Amino acid sequence: MPEICRFLGIVVAMYFKEHSPPHFHAKYGEYRASFSIEELKIIQGNMPKRVVSLILEWAFEHRAELMENWELAKRKEQLKSIEPLV
């Protein structure tokens, strides 16, 4: 799973062989969740509320870059790193 960003103990990544809707994966300690890029909400898994708000704040700022990476992943091309929240 290619990592695209890391901040405050949160690791954000995307898989190359993925299914719709466009989404990314985040892990924080033992927590794992998938987030919809279009709707900016958890679609699978769970996280502490404060971590979810940090991830959503970051994703809102970088939604276009996340969609660009989603398209790259569909084509199995190199993903681009995205700046961390802090």
Backbone as JSON Lines, residues from 0, in Angstrom:
{"i":0,"aa":"M","n":[0.86,-1.18,0.0],"ca":[0.0,0.0,0.0],"c":[0.89,1.23,0.0]}
{"i":1,"aa":"P","n":[0.97,1.95,-1.11],"ca":[1.83,3.13,-1.19],"c":[1.36,4.26,-0.27]}
{"i":2,"aa":"E","n":[2.28,4.69,0.57],"ca":[2.02,5.79,1.49],"c":[2.09,7.1,0.73]}
{"i":3,"aa":"I","n":[1.09,7.97,0.94],"ca":[1.12,9.27,0.27],"c":[1.31,10.42,1.25]}
{"i":4,"aa":"C","n":[1.09,10.16,2.55],"ca":[1.29,11.21,3.54],"c":[1.38,10.6,4.94]}
{"i":5,"aa":"R","n":[2.09,11.32,5.82],"ca":[2.21,10.91,7.21],"c":[2.26,12.16,8.07]}
{"i":6,"aa":"F","n":[1.4,12.23,9.08],"ca":[1.4,13.37,10.0],"c":[0.74,12.96,11.32]}
{"i":7,"aa":"L","n":[1.29,13.46,12.42],"ca":[0.75,13.26,13.75],"c":[0.43,11.79,14.06]}
{"i":8,"aa":"G","n":[1.25,10.88,13.58],"ca":[1.04,9.45,13.81],"c":[0.02,8.82,12.88]}
{"i":9,"aa":"I","n":[-0.49,9.58,11.92],"ca":[-1.47,9.09,10.95],"c":[-0.75,8.78,9.65]}
{"i":10,"aa":"V","n":[-1.01,7.61,9.09],"ca":[-0.44,7.24,7.81],"c":[-1.57,7.14,6.79]}
{"i":11,"aa":"V","n":[-1.42,7.85,5.68],"ca":[-2.44,7.85,4.62],"c":[-1.85,7.16,3.4]}
{"i":12,"aa":"A","n":[-2.64,6.25,2.8],"ca":[-2.14,5.48,1.66],"c":[-3.28,5.17,0.7]}
{"i":13,"aa":"M","n":[-2.9,4.69,-0.5],"ca":[-3.85,4.22,-1.5],"c":[-3.31,2.91,-2.07]}
{"i":14,"aa":"Y","n":[-4.22,2.03,-2.43],"ca":[-3.86,0.79,-3.1],"c":[-3.92,1.01,-4.61]}
{"i":15,"aa":"F","n":[-3.18,0.18,-5.36],"ca":[-3.22,0.28,-6.81],"c":[-4.42,-0.44,-7.4]}
{"i":16,"aa":"K","n":[-4.83,-1.55,-6.83],"ca":[-5.99,-2.29,-7.36],"c":[-7.17,-2.01,-6.44]}
{"i":17,"aa":"E","n":[-7.88,-0.94,-6.72],"ca":[-8.98,-0.52,-5.86],"c":[-10.31,-0.52,-6.59]}
{"i":18,"aa":"H","n":[-11.35,-0.39,-5.84],"ca":[-12.72,-0.37,-6.33],"c":[-13.3,1.01,-6.05]}
{"i":19,"aa":"S","n":[-14.35,1.36,-6.77],"ca":[-15.04,2.63,-6.52],"c":[-15.84,2.5,-5.23]}
{"i":20,"aa":"P","n":[-16.17,3.58,-4.59],"ca":[-15.92,4.96,-4.92],"c":[-14.47,5.35,-4.63]}
{"i":21,"aa":"P","n":[-13.99,6.46,-5.21],"ca":[-12.63,6.92,-4.91],"c":[-12.46,7.13,-3.41]}
{"i":22,"aa":"H","n":[-11.39,6.55,-2.88],"ca":[-11.16,6.62,-1.44],"c":[-9.69,6.46,-1.12]}
{"i":23,"aa":"F","n":[-9.35,6.73,0.14],"ca":[-7.99,6.5,0.63],"c":[-8.1,5.79,1.98]}
{"i":24,"aa":"H","n":[-6.98,5.24,2.4],"ca":[-6.92,4.5,3.65],"c":[-6.07,5.27,4.65]}
{"i":25,"aa":"A","n":[-6.47,5.2,5.9],"ca":[-5.7,5.84,6.96],"c":[-5.53,4.85,8.1]}
{"i":26,"aa":"K","n":[-4.36,4.9,8.73],"ca":[-4.16,4.1,9.93],"c":[-3.55,4.98,11.01]}
{"i":27,"aa":"Y","n":[-3.95,4.68,12.22],"ca":[-3.49,5.41,13.38],"c":[-3.43,4.4,14.52]}
{"i":28,"aa":"G","n":[-2.22,3.99,14.9],"ca":[-2.09,2.94,15.91],"c":[-2.8,1.68,15.44]}
{"i":29,"aa":"E","n":[-3.7,1.15,16.27],"ca":[-4.43,-0.07,15.88],"c":[-5.68,0.23,15.06]}
{"i":30,"aa":"Y","n":[-5.98,1.49,14.8],"ca":[-7.18,1.87,14.06],"c":[-6.91,1.92,12.56]}
{"i":31,"aa":"R","n":[-7.92,1.52,11.8],"ca":[-7.86,1.54,10.34],"c":[-9.2,2.03,9.82]}
{"i":32,"aa":"A","n":[-9.17,2.85,8.77],"ca":[-10.41,3.32,8.15],"c":[-10.17,3.71,6.71]}
{"i":33,"aa":"S","n":[-11.23,3.62,5.92],"ca":[-11.23,4.1,4.53],"c":[-12.14,5.31,4.48]}
{"i":34,"aa":"F","n":[-11.7,6.33,3.72],"ca":[-12.44,7.58,3.62],"c":[-12.79,7.87,2.17]}
{"i":35,"aa":"S","n":[-14.03,8.23,1.92],"ca":[-14.47,8.65,0.6],"c":[-13.84,10.01,0.29]}
{"i":36,"aa":"I","n":[-13.28,10.15,-0.9],"ca":[-12.69,11.43,-1.3],"c":[-13.8,12.42,-1.66]}
{"i":37,"aa":"E","n":[-14.82,11.96,-2.34],"ca":[-15.88,12.85,-2.79],"c":[-16.75,13.34,-1.64]}
{"i":38,"aa":"E","n":[-17.09,12.46,-0.7],"ca":[-18.0,12.84,0.38],"c":[-17.27,13.19,1.67]}
{"i":39,"aa":"L","n":[-15.97,12.92,1.73],"ca":[-15.16,13.16,2.93],"c":[-15.84,12.61,4.18]}
{"i":40,"aa":"K","n":[-15.99,11.28,4.16],"ca":[-16.53,10.59,5.32],"c":[-15.96,9.18,5.36]}
{"i":41,"aa":"I","n":[-16.03,8.56,6.54],"ca":[-15.57,7.18,6.69],"c":[-16.55,6.27,5.96]}
{"i":42,"aa":"I","n":[-16.0,5.37,5.14],"ca":[-16.85,4.39,4.47],"c":[-16.61,2.98,5.01]}
{"i":43,"aa":"Q","n":[-15.52,2.81,5.77],"ca":[-15.26,1.51,6.39],"c":[-14.26,1.71,7.52]}
{"i":44,"aa":"G","n":[-14.43,0.96,8.6],"ca":[-13.5,1.02,9.72],"c":[-13.9,2.08,10.73]}
{"i":45,"aa":"N","n":[-12.98,2.37,11.64],"ca":[-13.24,3.4,12.64],"c":[-11.94,4.0,13.14]}
{"i":46,"aa":"M","n":[-12.07,5.17,13.72],"ca":[-10.95,5.95,14.26],"c":[-11.49,6.78,15.41]}
{"i":47,"aa":"P","n":[-10.61,7.21,16.32],"ca":[-11.05,8.17,17.33],"c":[-11.53,9.45,16.66]}
{"i":48,"aa":"K","n":[-12.54,10.09,17.25],"ca":[-13.15,11.28,16.64],"c":[-12.14,12.39,16.36]}
{"i":49,"aa":"R","n":[-11.21,12.62,17.29],"ca":[-10.24,13.7,17.07],"c":[-9.33,13.4,15.88]}
{"i":50,"aa":"V","n":[-9.02,12.13,15.67],"ca":[-8.18,11.73,14.54],"c":[-8.97,11.87,13.24]}
{"i":51,"aa":"V","n":[-10.24,11.49,13.27],"ca":[-11.09,11.65,12.08],"c":[-11.13,13.11,11.67]}
{"i":52,"aa":"S","n":[-11.3,14.03,12.65],"ca":[-11.36,15.45,12.27],"c":[-10.06,15.93,11.67]}
{"i":53,"aa":"L","n":[-8.92,15.45,12.15],"ca":[-7.64,15.83,11.55],"c":[-7.52,15.31,10.13]}
{"i":54,"aa":"I","n":[-7.92,14.06,9.93],"ca":[-7.85,13.46,8.59],"c":[-8.76,14.2,7.63]}
{"i":55,"aa":"L","n":[-9.97,14.52,8.07],"ca":[-10.91,15.21,7.2],"c":[-10.46,16.63,6.89]}
{"i":56,"aa":"E","n":[-9.86,17.3,7.86],"ca":[-9.3,18.64,7.61],"c":[-8.22,18.56,6.55]}
{"i":57,"aa":"W","n":[-7.32,17.59,6.69],"ca":[-6.24,17.38,5.72],"c":[-6.82,17.05,4.34]}
{"i":58,"aa":"A","n":[-7.78,16.12,4.3],"ca":[-8.36,15.68,3.02],"c":[-9.09,16.83,2.32]}
{"i":59,"aa":"F","n":[-9.77,17.67,3.08],"ca":[-10.47,18.81,2.49],"c":[-9.49,19.74,1.78]}
{"i":60,"aa":"E","n":[-8.33,19.96,2.41],"ca":[-7.31,20.83,1.83],"c":[-6.65,20.21,0.6]}
{"i":61,"aa":"H","n":[-6.67,18.89,0.51],"ca":[-5.93,18.19,-0.56],"c":[-6.82,17.31,-1.42]}
{"i":62,"aa":"R","n":[-8.08,17.64,-1.51],"ca":[-9.03,16.79,-2.25],"c":[-8.62,16.61,-3.71]}
{"i":63,"aa":"A","n":[-8.18,17.68,-4.37],"ca":[-7.78,17.58,-5.78],"c":[-6.58,16.66,-5.94]}
{"i":64,"aa":"E","n":[-5.62,16.76,-5.03],"ca":[-4.44,15.89,-5.09],"c":[-4.8,14.44,-4.81]}
{"i":65,"aa":"L","n":[-5.75,14.22,-3.92],"ca":[-6.21,12.86,-3.65],"c":[-6.87,12.26,-4.89]}
{"i":66,"aa":"M","n":[-7.7,13.05,-5.58],"ca":[-8.33,12.55,-6.82],"c":[-7.29,12.29,-7.9]}
{"i":67,"aa":"E","n":[-6.28,13.15,-7.97],"ca":[-5.2,12.92,-8.93],"c":[-4.49,11.61,-8.63]}
{"i":68,"aa":"N","n":[-4.2,11.36,-7.36],"ca":[-3.56,10.1,-6.98],"c":[-4.47,8.91,-7.26]}
{"i":69,"aa":"W","n":[-5.78,9.09,-7.06],"ca":[-6.72,8.0,-7.35],"c":[-6.62,7.61,-8.83]}
{"i":70,"aa":"E","n":[-6.57,8.61,-9.71],"ca":[-6.44,8.34,-11.14],"c":[-5.1,7.68,-11.46]}
{"i":71,"aa":"L","n":[-4.03,8.13,-10.83],"ca":[-2.72,7.51,-11.03],"c":[-2.74,6.04,-10.58]}
{"i":72,"aa":"A","n":[-3.36,5.79,-9.43],"ca":[-3.43,4.42,-8.9],"c":[-4.21,3.51,-9.85]}
{"i":73,"aa":"K","n":[-5.29,4.02,-10.43],"ca":[-6.07,3.22,-11.38],"c":[-5.22,2.82,-12.58]}
{"i":74,"aa":"R","n":[-4.28,3.7,-12.96],"ca":[-3.4,3.41,-14.1],"c":[-2.11,2.71,-13.66]}
{"i":75,"aa":"K","n":[-2.02,2.41,-12.35],"ca":[-0.85,1.75,-11.76],"c":[0.42,2.56,-12.0]}
{"i":76,"aa":"E","n":[0.29,3.88,-11.86],"ca":[1.42,4.79,-12.0],"c":[1.87,5.26,-10.63]}
{"i":77,"aa":"Q","n":[3.06,5.81,-10.57],"ca":[3.64,6.3,-9.33],"c":[2.74,7.36,-8.68]}
{"i":78,"aa":"L","n":[2.41,7.16,-7.41],"ca":[1.6,8.14,-6.68],"c":[2.47,9.27,-6.2]}
{"i":79,"aa":"K","n":[1.84,10.44,-6.02],"ca":[2.56,11.63,-5.57],"c":[2.36,11.81,-4.07]}
{"i":80,"aa":"S","n":[3.41,12.22,-3.41],"ca":[3.31,12.55,-1.98],"c":[2.48,13.81,-1.82]}
{"i":81,"aa":"I","n":[1.76,13.88,-0.71],"ca":[0.93,15.04,-0.41],"c":[1.44,15.63,0.9]}
{"i":82,"aa":"E","n":[1.49,16.95,0.96],"ca":[1.98,17.64,2.15],"c":[1.16,17.25,3.39]}
{"i":83,"aa":"P","n":[1.83,17.11,4.53],"ca":[1.1,16.78,5.77],"c":[0.3,17.97,6.27]}
{"i":84,"aa":"L","n":[-0.56,17.7,7.24],"ca":[-1.39,18.74,7.84],"c":[-0.54,19.73,8.59]}
{"i":85,"aa":"V","n":[0.49,19.27,9.29],"ca":[1.3,20.15,10.11],"c":[2.74,20.14,9.63]}
